[in-house]
Amino acid sequence: MLPPIAVLSLLGLALLLAAASIKRIPEGQVYTLRRLGRPTRMLTSGTHMVLPLVERVAHKISLTGHALQLDERVALAGDGAPTALRGKVYWQVLEPDRADAVIERADELIRTRTLNALREAENPVAEDGRARNVRLKQALNASLRERGVLVTRVELDLAA
């Protein structure tokens, strides 16, 4: 027969493992699980059971909107003159299974693709601001669609 302290210790360990196996996912979020380093499944909002010590939460992906603030000087024109770029790019995750691979670097990915789209334009500084923002939104959505990310609004101002 086990001493009472050992029984209490085993009971405490069992309760701890039971508590660790329950995950409560808030509304508007998706958790991605990894089992032994490999992606296994996604947990949507609600209460779920996981295997403690085997499965771990890799990413907590918010399905609500995000805003990427841009405030920098970039060379856009052919002469290399720096242009002030200020504003925001609003985005959200539509397909968390696709976005899981890039969610940690999503802001940098969107920033880079925004700058590339601006550099590809003939003269983005002279272009009407509203038309430029609509064009940028379309270009970003075309390049980010396969990543499960949607750009909902672009509000950028350029000044030479």
C-alpha positions as CSV (number, residue, x, y, z in Angstrom):
1,M,0.0,0.0,0.0
2,L,1.2,3.5,-0.9
3,P,1.8,6.1,1.8
4,P,-0.8,8.9,1.9
5,I,1.7,11.5,0.6
6,A,2.3,9.4,-2.6
7,V,-1.4,9.0,-3.2
8,L,-1.9,12.7,-2.8
9,S,1.0,13.4,-5.2
10,L,-0.4,11.0,-7.8
11,L,-3.8,12.5,-7.5
12,G,-2.4,16.0,-7.8
13,L,-0.5,15.0,-10.9
14,A,-3.6,13.4,-12.4
15,L,-5.6,16.6,-11.8
16,L,-2.8,18.8,-13.3
17,L,-2.7,16.6,-16.4
18,A,-6.5,16.8,-16.7
19,A,-6.5,20.5,-16.4
20,A,-3.7,20.9,-19.0
21,S,-5.7,18.8,-21.5
22,I,-8.6,21.2,-21.6
23,K,-8.2,24.3,-23.9
24,R,-10.8,27.0,-24.1
25,I,-10.5,28.9,-27.4
26,P,-12.1,32.4,-27.3
27,E,-14.5,33.6,-30.0
28,G,-12.7,35.1,-33.1
29,Q,-9.6,33.0,-32.6
30,V,-8.2,29.8,-34.0
31,Y,-5.3,27.8,-32.3
32,T,-3.1,25.6,-34.4
33,L,-1.7,22.5,-32.7
34,R,1.6,20.7,-33.3
35,R,2.2,17.1,-32.2
36,L,5.9,16.3,-31.9
37,G,6.7,19.3,-34.1
38,R,4.3,18.5,-36.9
39,P,1.0,20.3,-37.5
40,T,-2.0,18.2,-36.5
41,R,-5.2,20.2,-36.3
42,M,-6.8,23.5,-35.7
43,L,-9.0,24.3,-32.8
44,T,-11.9,26.8,-33.4
45,S,-13.7,28.7,-30.7
46,G,-15.1,26.6,-27.9
47,T,-13.7,24.0,-25.4
48,H,-11.4,21.2,-26.7
49,M,-9.4,18.3,-25.4
50,V,-5.7,18.1,-26.2
51,L,-3.0,15.6,-25.3
52,P,-0.8,17.4,-22.7
53,L,3.0,16.9,-23.1
54,V,2.4,15.6,-26.7
55,E,0.4,18.4,-28.4
56,R,1.2,22.1,-28.0
57,V,-0.4,25.3,-29.3
58,A,1.8,26.6,-32.0
59,H,-0.1,29.7,-33.0
60,K,-3.0,31.7,-31.7
61,I,-4.5,33.3,-34.8
62,S,-6.9,36.1,-34.4
63,L,-9.7,36.2,-37.1
64,T,-10.5,39.9,-36.3
65,G,-8.9,42.7,-38.2
66,H,-5.3,43.8,-37.9
67,A,-3.7,47.2,-38.8
68,L,-0.2,47.5,-40.1
69,Q,1.2,51.0,-39.6
70,L,3.6,52.3,-42.2
71,D,5.7,55.4,-41.6
72,E,9.0,55.4,-43.4
73,R,11.0,56.9,-46.3
74,V,11.4,54.7,-49.4
75,A,12.9,55.1,-52.8
76,L,10.1,54.6,-55.3
77,A,10.9,56.8,-58.3
78,G,13.5,55.9,-60.9
79,D,15.8,58.6,-59.7
80,G,16.0,57.1,-56.2
81,A,14.6,60.2,-54.4
82,P,13.2,59.1,-51.0
83,T,9.5,59.4,-50.6
84,A,7.6,59.6,-47.3
85,L,5.2,56.8,-47.0
86,R,2.6,57.1,-44.2
87,G,-0.6,55.3,-43.4
88,K,-2.1,51.9,-42.6
89,V,-2.9,48.7,-44.3
90,Y,-5.8,46.8,-42.7
91,W,-5.9,43.1,-43.1
92,Q,-7.5,39.9,-41.6
93,V,-7.1,36.2,-41.7
94,L,-9.8,34.4,-43.7
95,E,-8.2,30.9,-44.0
96,P,-6.3,30.1,-40.8
97,D,-5.0,26.8,-42.2
98,R,-3.2,28.6,-45.0
99,A,-2.2,31.6,-42.8
100,D,-0.6,29.4,-40.2
101,A,2.7,29.1,-42.1
102,V,3.1,32.9,-42.4
103,I,1.2,34.3,-39.4
104,E,4.4,35.2,-37.4
105,R,5.8,37.3,-40.2
106,A,2.5,38.5,-41.8
107,D,3.2,42.2,-41.0
108,E,6.6,42.0,-42.7
109,L,5.1,40.1,-45.7
110,I,2.4,42.7,-46.2
111,R,4.9,45.5,-45.8
112,T,7.2,44.1,-48.4
113,R,4.5,43.3,-50.9
114,T,3.1,46.8,-50.4
115,L,6.5,48.4,-51.2
116,N,6.9,46.1,-54.2
117,A,3.5,47.0,-55.6
118,L,4.4,50.7,-55.1
119,R,7.7,50.3,-56.9
120,E,6.1,48.5,-59.8
121,A,3.8,51.5,-60.5
122,E,5.0,54.1,-63.1
123,N,4.6,57.2,-60.9
124,P,2.8,56.4,-57.6
125,V,3.4,59.9,-56.2
126,A,1.5,61.6,-59.0
127,E,-1.3,59.1,-59.0
128,D,-4.6,60.0,-57.3
129,G,-4.5,58.8,-53.7
130,R,-7.8,56.9,-53.7
131,A,-7.0,55.2,-57.0
132,R,-3.6,54.2,-55.8
133,N,-5.0,52.7,-52.6
134,V,-7.6,50.7,-54.5
135,R,-4.9,49.5,-56.9
136,L,-2.6,48.5,-54.0
137,K,-5.5,46.7,-52.3
138,Q,-6.2,44.7,-55.4
139,A,-2.5,43.9,-55.9
140,L,-2.0,42.9,-52.3
141,N,-5.1,40.6,-52.3
142,A,-3.9,39.0,-55.6
143,S,-0.6,38.2,-54.0
144,L,-1.8,37.2,-50.5
145,R,-4.9,35.2,-51.4
146,E,-2.9,31.9,-51.4
147,R,-1.7,32.7,-47.9
148,G,-5.3,33.0,-46.5
149,V,-5.0,36.7,-45.8
150,L,-7.3,39.5,-47.1
151,V,-6.4,43.1,-47.2
152,T,-9.6,45.0,-46.3
153,R,-8.4,48.6,-46.7
154,V,-5.4,50.6,-47.7
155,E,-4.9,54.1,-46.5
156,L,-1.5,55.3,-47.6
157,D,-0.2,58.8,-48.4
158,L,2.9,59.5,-50.4
159,A,4.8,62.8,-50.2
160,A,8.1,63.6,-52.1
